[in-house]
């Protein structure tokens, strides 16, 4: 009897890329439905820096470079995320660290997120820069409002001290097209009645078994509790 060989499973975007894009999708809907899209959307994209491979601390022989390719780096990050998920399933306590360069490599490695987002981490503050064409999303009333050729250019800053989790993480600064936006965005409900942005943060944290995290010393550190 002939048995077909199943193709290897497709690797997803990872929680970082998904988290960035879901935040943007819902932010677009909040902006369009609640506060006036023409003010908070731009007719031009904002420049997004290209991701570069993280440098390694290990020594390299003369004429050689020790930096990993962005694709290889994204594979390493995915492996760390898988390790986190496995530890959560086994009720093991663990923690994994990610630098901004590693997160950017993961974003750049996926065609759906490449060129749309860039992460910087300065000490204990993470900043996500986004520039998304509205045409990327299936927003029913997008063209009716004349927003078909608009871009969501946003900068979001996050401070996460030890003890932060998906339920209490807060945004410290939100800027859309150069305009300050309320930092309680995570707890706003879509159209006033739908799910809040925080519910999606909780969803993706649960997907990888993340029970806590922090931003410290230029890194994002995610934890599983072991329970």
SVG drawing of the C-alpha trace seen along z (x, -y; Angstrom):
<svg xmlns="http://www.w3.org/2000/svg" viewBox="-21 -65 64 67">
<polyline fill="none" stroke="black" stroke-width="0.4" points="0.0,0.0 1.3,-3.4 1.5,-6.0 2.0,-9.6 4.7,-11.6 3.2,-14.5 5.0,-17.8 6.7,-19.4 4.4,-21.8 4.6,-25.5 6.3,-27.6 4.2,-30.5 5.1,-34.1 5.8,-33.7 4.2,-35.6 6.2,-38.8 5.2,-39.3 1.6,-38.2 1.4,-40.5 2.6,-43.5 0.2,-42.9 -2.9,-42.2 -2.2,-45.4 -2.1,-47.3 -5.2,-45.7 -7.3,-46.5 -5.7,-49.9 -6.8,-50.7 -10.4,-49.8 -10.3,-51.9 -8.9,-54.8 -11.3,-54.6 -14.4,-53.9 -13.8,-56.1 -11.4,-59.1 -11.1,-60.0 -8.9,-58.1 -7.7,-61.1 -6.0,-62.6 -4.3,-59.5 -3.4,-57.9 -0.9,-59.2 -0.8,-59.3 2.9,-58.2 4.7,-55.3 7.2,-56.0 10.7,-54.6 11.3,-51.3 14.9,-50.3 16.1,-47.0 16.8,-44.2 20.5,-43.3 21.9,-40.1 22.8,-40.2 26.5,-40.2 27.9,-37.3 30.4,-37.6 32.3,-34.5 35.7,-35.2 36.0,-34.8 39.1,-33.9 40.6,-36.7 38.7,-37.2 35.5,-35.6 32.4,-37.0 30.7,-35.4 27.3,-37.1 24.5,-34.7 22.3,-35.4 18.9,-36.9 17.1,-33.7 19.3,-31.6 18.7,-34.0 14.9,-33.7 15.2,-29.9 17.0,-30.2 14.4,-32.5 11.6,-30.1 13.4,-27.3 13.6,-29.3 9.8,-30.0 9.2,-26.3 11.4,-25.6 9.2,-28.1 6.0,-26.4 7.4,-22.9 8.4,-24.0 5.0,-25.4 3.3,-22.2 5.6,-20.2 4.9,-22.7 8.6,-23.6 9.8,-27.0 12.0,-28.7 12.9,-32.0 14.2,-33.0 15.7,-36.2 15.4,-38.0 17.3,-41.0 15.8,-43.6 18.0,-42.3 16.6,-38.8 13.0,-40.0 13.6,-42.1 15.2,-39.0 12.0,-37.1 9.8,-39.8 12.0,-40.3 12.0,-36.5 8.2,-36.4 6.8,-37.9 3.7,-39.1 5.5,-41.2 8.8,-42.1 9.3,-45.8 6.3,-46.7 7.7,-46.8 11.0,-47.4 11.8,-47.0 14.3,-49.0 15.1,-48.3 16.9,-51.0 17.6,-49.7 14.2,-49.0 12.0,-50.5 11.0,-48.7 9.8,-50.8 7.9,-49.3 7.9,-51.4 5.2,-50.4 4.2,-51.5 1.4,-49.5 -0.5,-50.2 -4.2,-50.0 -4.8,-48.0 -3.1,-45.1 -6.2,-44.6 -9.8,-43.7 -11.5,-46.7 -15.0,-46.8 -15.5,-50.6 -12.0,-51.5 -12.7,-52.8 -16.0,-54.4 -14.0,-56.6 -11.4,-57.4 -8.7,-55.6 -7.7,-53.0 -4.3,-54.5 -3.5,-55.5 -0.8,-54.2 -0.8,-53.6 2.5,-55.0 2.8,-54.4 5.3,-54.2 4.4,-52.3 6.6,-52.2 6.3,-49.6 7.9,-49.5 7.6,-46.1 9.2,-45.8 9.6,-42.5 6.2,-41.0 4.6,-42.2 2.2,-39.8 -0.4,-39.9 -3.1,-41.1 -1.2,-44.2 1.3,-45.2 0.8,-48.8 1.8,-51.0 3.9,-54.0 3.5,-56.0 1.5,-55.7 2.0,-58.0 -0.1,-57.7 1.0,-59.8 2.8,-62.2 -0.3,-62.6 -0.3,-61.3 -2.8,-58.6 -4.2,-57.5 -2.0,-54.9 -5.0,-52.9 -5.3,-51.5 -4.9,-47.9 -8.0,-48.1 -10.2,-49.8 -12.9,-47.6 -13.4,-47.4 -16.4,-49.7 -17.0,-49.9 -18.5,-46.4 -16.0,-44.0 -12.9,-42.4 -10.2,-44.6 -6.6,-44.6 -5.5,-43.1 -7.6,-40.0 -5.3,-39.3 -2.2,-39.9 -3.4,-37.4 -4.3,-35.0 -0.8,-35.0 0.9,-34.8 -1.2,-31.7 -0.3,-30.2 3.3,-30.0 2.7,-29.4 4.0,-32.8 3.0,-33.7 5.2,-36.7 7.9,-38.9 10.0,-42.0 12.1,-44.4 15.5,-44.8 19.0,-45.6 18.2,-45.8 16.3,-42.5 12.8,-41.1 12.6,-38.2 9.7,-35.8 8.9,-33.4 6.9,-30.3 5.8,-29.8 6.0,-26.0 2.4,-25.6"/>
</svg>
